[in-house]
Amino acid sequence: MLTLEQIHAAKRRISPYIFETPIIQLNGLDDLLGCHVYIKAENMQKTNSFKLRGALNKMLSIPLEQLQKGVVAASSGNHGKGVAYAAKLLNCKATIVLPSSAPSVKVEGIRALGAEVVQCKLAERHSLTEKLSRDYGYCNIHPYDDYDIMAGQGTAGLEIMAQLPDVDTIVVPVGGGGLISGVATAVKSIAPHIKIIGVEPAVVSRYTKSLAAGERLLLAEQKSLADALRPLQPGERNFPIVQQLVDEVVSVDEAMIQLGMKTLLSEGKIIAEPSSSIGIGAALQGALPIRKNEKVCFFISGGNVGLESLI
């Protein structure tokens, strides 16, 4: 299992290379969402996503001689950009495997960092990544099913606890489960009473369904505005952590994901991609177990979105 000690070690390892992103109070959203609204603004992180934390922690933990053979990563975009940034920093080759449906802003951002991009069908990302790893000796940097990755993402949880220690609830987007595993481990180890709520697209509700079944289910591929939250199955290492530490996972309709993004922009003046805005959408949908007097921190996980998507 992941430990608080691993997350503290990750913090020491990656702190020189990342921003400590702010927690911002958005009073203008309090009445709309029915709570005291705060955001953890990881859209303001280097590479505009929390994913850099895990990528750096993993790659800084790999022996140099292995790293110099190159790295490969399956991604929807943000993890790939984090790996590409870390590879440039550490002077190694990176190959990023993206779905053909990845937004152009993410593809271009990865290429601009010097990484090679290979595109394929969504469901084939991980098998192609494993093949490239075998064929060329690249180290596979998994986007979520890895304790080093989770520990890196958990550093954001440590920051929340230092910045807003009296928070009542933290709302976290869920894809494969790397972010919520890390944040929940950090937060619950320090303050077990704080609620951790996961939010995922209703069309790809792999955690909602898997938790109800008591086992990891593999879902059929579906389209979603939340392009970063489309893994079809919970991570093998992530699932038991979510089972143990996450208070609830809720599903959010596509229309509410879009409304969440537009509300953040119009009322909060925050640019965030749909996958990051899903928690706001969940609150607007009335799906979150929160009360008016609660301090709720919405984890804004990324801001890699083109202007055409915001209109």
N, C-alpha and C positions, 0 to 999 in steps of 0.2 A: 504493500500500500504506500501511497504518498504520505510524506511526513512534513510537519512544520519546519523541521531542521533542514530538509532538502530545499524548501522554499526560501528560507533565510540564506542558505548557501547560494542559491540562484540570484538572490538580490545582491549579494556581495560580488558575484561574478559579472552581472550585466549592468550594474548601476553606472559605471563610467561611460556606457555607450547609449543609454536611453534617456528620455525625459521622464521626470516624475510629473505625470499629467495632473491637471487641477481637478478638484471637485467644485462644481459650479452650482449655486442655488438658483433655480428658475422659478421665482415667486409667481410669475405670470401664468404658470401652468398649474398652480395649486388647485384652483377651483375646477379647472377642466378635468384633472386627473383624480381629484378627491383625496389628496395627501399633501405633505410638504415635499416638494420635488427638488431633488438634487441629481446631478449627473456626474459620472466619472468619465471625463472627456478623453478617451483613448483615440478618438478621431484626430486629436492634436499630437499624438505620438509620432516619432520618426516613422516613416513609411505610412503614416495615417492609419495605423491599426495596432492593436495589442499584440498581434502575431509576432512582431519583432522580438518580444520578450522571450517566448519559448524557443524561437529559432536561434537566437543568440546563446541562450543557456545550453541548448543541445550542442551547437557547433563549437562553443568554447570548451565543452567537455570531451570532445573527440581528440584523440592523439593527432599531432600535427602531420605525421607521415600518412595517416589514413585520410585526413582532410585534404591533403595535397592531391589525392587521386580524384577529387571532385565530389560533389553532392548532387542528389536528385530528390525532388519533392513533388508529390501530388498535391494539388491545391485548387481552390476555386478562385484564387487571386491574391488574397491578403497574406496567407502563409507563404506563398511563392515570392511575394514582394519582400517579406521579412527575410526569407532564406537568401534571396538575391542580394539584399543589402548586407547581410552578414558575410556572404561569400566575397563580396567586393572588399569589405573591411578586412577580412582574413586572407585575401589574395588567393582564392581558390575558385575553380570552375563550378558553375551551378547550372543544372538543367531542370526546368520547371514544367511539369505535366499539368495542363489545364484542360477543362472541358471546352468543347467547341463553342459553347454558349457563354463563356466568360465575357463580362463587359470589356469593351475595348480600352477603357480607362485603366483597367487592371493589367491587361496584356501589355499595353504600351509602357506602363509604369515599371513592369518587370524587365522588359527589354532595355529600357533606359538605364537600368542598373548593370547591364552587361551580361545578363543571364540568357541562356538559350531557352526558347519556348517550344514545347511540343504539345499539340492539341489532339484530343480524341473524344470519344463519347464519355459522358459523365460516369457511367458505371464501369468504364474500363481504366479509369485513372490509376487506381492502385496496382492493378495487374501489370500495366505498362511500366509504371515506376519500378516495380520489383524486377521486371525483365531488364530494364536499363541498368539497374544496380548490379544484377548478375553479369550482364554482358560486358560492362565497362569498369566494374569494381567501384562504382560510386557508392558513397554512404547515403542510405535512404533516411531522409529527415521527415518522419511521419508527422502529419499536421495535428494529431491529437492523441493517438494511442501510444503514448510514450511518457514515462515518468519525468524525464528531463524537460520535455515540452510543457507538461502540466505544472511543474515546479516554476518554470519561467512565467507562465500565465498567472500563477498564484501570487507573484510579486505585486500584481495590481491589487490583490486583496489585502496585502500588508499595507499598501498605501492608503486604501480606503479606511482601514482601522486606525491609522495614524491621523488622517485628515478629518474623519467624521466618526469619532469613536462612539457617539450616541445614536448612530444609525439604527433603525428598527428592522428594515427590510432591504435586501439588495436583489435587484431584478437583473438577470443575466441571460443574454441570448444563448441558445443551445443548438449546436450542429452535431459534431461527433462527440463533444463532451469535454474537450481539453480545457477550455476556459472555465467552465463551471466547476470542474473537478478541482482545479487549482485554487480558484477563489473560495470555494466551499471549504476546502481543507484549511486554508489560511485563516479564514474568518471563524469557522466553528472551533478551531483549536484555541483561539484567543477568547472568543465570546460566543459560547454555544447557543445563547438565547436569540441571537440575530437570525432572522428568517432569510433563507436563500430560495428564491423562486426562479425557476428556469422558464424561458419562453421560446417556443418553436413554431414554425409555420404549421397550420392545420393540415395542409396538403402533404407534408412530410413529417408527420408527428411520430417519429421513430422512438422517442423516449416515452411519450405519453402511453403509447401502445405497448412498448416493451416493459415498462414498469407495471402496467396492469396485468401483463402476462407472466411477469416474474422471470423473463428471459429475454435475451437480445433477439429482436425480430428484424428480418430483412424486408424492407418495403420496396414497392415498385417505384421506378423513377417518375417524378412529377415536376412540372415547372413551378417556380415560385419567384416572386419579386425578391425574396430574401436569398439571393444567389449564393451567399456565403454559408447558408444553413441547410444545405441539401444532401449531406451524407445520408445514405439509405439505411444505415444500421448504427446503433451505439457502439463506441469503441469497447474492445474487450476489457481493457484496464480501466476505462472510464466508468463503465456501467455500474460496477459494485460501489464505487465512490458516490455516484449520484444516488444509488439506492439508499446508502447509509446516511448521507449528509444533507441532501437537498430536500427541502420541506415539501415542495410541490413543483410540478412542471405543467404549464398550461399551453394550450394551442391557440394560435391567433389567425384569424381569417385574413385573406389576401388584401381585401379592401381596407382593413384596419391597419395592416402593415404600411400601406401607402399613406393612409391618413396620419399615422404616427410620424412618418418622415416629413410630411408637409406641415404638421403641427409644430414639430421641432424647429423647422425653418421659419415658419410665419410667426409663431408666438414666442419661441425661444431664441431665435436668431442663431441656431446651431445647424451646420451642414453635416448630415450623417447619412450613410447609405441605408437602404431599406432593412438589411439584416441587423443594423445597430438600433434602428428605430422601433423594432418589434416590441420592446417592453413598453414604450409609450402607446403603441397600438393596443397592447393587451389591457392597459389601464383604461383607454378610451372604450374598449369593448366591454369593460366591466368584469374582466376575467380574473383580476388579481385580488387575492384575499388581503386587502389593505383597508385602513381606516383613516379618517380625516386628520387625526392628531399624530399620525405616524410620519417619521422621517424616512423617506424611501429614496434610495440611490439607484438610479437607472444606469446600467453599464452601457455606455455608448462605445461600441467595440471598434468601429471604423468609420472613415469618411472618404473612402475611395469610390466616389460617385461622380458621373458626368453631369454637367449642368442640364443636359436635355432630359435627364431622369427626374429632376427636381420640379419641373414645370407641370 
